[in-house]
Amino acid sequence: MSDGTVPDAAQWWKRLYADHGRTGLYPVLLEYPDDSFEPRAGEYGAGADVIEYFRETWKEQPWPKFTEWPGLAEPGAVADADAVGGAAGELADRLVREGSARCLALVQVGRGADVPAAVVWDRMSNRLTPEKLSAVLRSWEDRFGLRLVGFGHGSLYLSVAAPPTSVDQAHILTAEQYLACLDVFYMDPTMDWDTYPAELMERRDWRLWWD
C-alpha cells in the first residue's frame, strides 16, 4: 500500500492491472491510505449463494417496483472486460483526474471481486459482510463484465463492460443493486427510481456507497 498519493496513479493502475494475471496482485485505487484493512487468506465468500442472499434480503426489504423476487438479471454481452483501454481504464483515469482516488494498493487475489473479502473492507457492515459483498461482485463480474477499480470513503468504484441492454434486464439489475446497497437509493437526493434503470443501460461505471 502506498504511503500517500502516487504520481500518475491511473497509469500505474493500468500497468499493474494489465499484469495482474502474471503477478497475482490486483491493483486498487484508494481515496487515502487506510491502515484499517486486515488482509487474510481464504475463499473470500466463494461458497456464498448470491441468489439465496438476494432472496432472503428481499423478504426484509422488497423493492417496490416488483411484487415478488424476480430472480437474477440476464447476463450482458461480456466482451473483453479486461482491455486496459476499456471501461476499467477509463474509470481509473476519471477517479484520478477528479481526485476521488489517487493512492494505490496491491491485493493478492485472482479477481477484483475478491478484494473486499480479502482485505476485510467493512464499510457496508450495516448491510452485508465483506464475504457476501465479494460474492455479489463476482456474480456481476460474470454477468456484466464488472471490474473493481477503487475504494472511496464508504464507496466502491466499479467499471462495467457489458451494461444491460433491455429495460426489463435493467429493472432487475436495479433491484439487485437496491438489495446490496440500499443507502444509495435512500441517501442520494439525486436518485430517481423511475429513470435509474435507463441510466444503467448507458453507464459504464457504478458507484456503490454505504453510510
Secondary structure by P-SEA (a helix, b strand, c coil): cccccccaaaaaaaaaaaacccccbbbbbbcccccccccccccccccccaaaaaaaaaaaccccccccccccccccccccccccccaaaaaaaaaaaaccccbbbbbbcccccccccccccccccccccaaaaaaaaaaaaaccccccccccccbbbbbbccccccaaaaaaaaaaaaaacccccccccccccccaaaaaacccbbbbbcc
